Amino acid sequence: MDITVQELKERMDAGAADYVLIDVREQYEHEEFNIGGDLVPVGNLMAAIPDLMAHKDEEVVVYCRSGNRSGMAKQLLEVSGFTNVRNLTGGMLAWQASFG
């Protein structure tokens, strides 16, 4: 099940730390604007999976610019054994449209 920007923002504002946040955009996009996720560009994701395996049974939220790359990242993580991956619907475009 994916997650909306409103739901994620509420959890962040409440100080929830029960999820792992991963930004699958490129470095320059992350530097321009980010919401605090760990940067793992989608092109590097497969190589990073061994480092991420400690989180395979935790909730992992992936995001990108619009939700397309993070949708691919979600599939890659699920195929690799991650059990609770959520794609941020609409990505950073939806986040900025909602929260500026």
C-alpha positions, 0 to 999 in steps of 0.5 A: 500500500502506498502512502500519501504526502499528507499521511507522511507529513502527519507522521513526520510532524508527530515525530514518528521514527518507525519507518525508513525514508529513502530518496531514490532521486539523483544527487542534484535533485536531493540537494535542490530539495529533500525531506530528509530521506537517505539518498540512494539513487534508483540506479544504485539501488541494487548495489545498496540492497545489502546495506539496506537488508537490516531494514527488510522487515521494517516499513520503508518509504521510498520517494522521487520527483513524481512517484515513477522511479520510487515505484520501480524502487518499491518493486526492486525492494519487494523482489529482494525480500523487503516486506513493507515498502510504500511509495510516496504517491506523487513524490516531491511534486505532490509534496511541494504542491501541498506544503510549499 
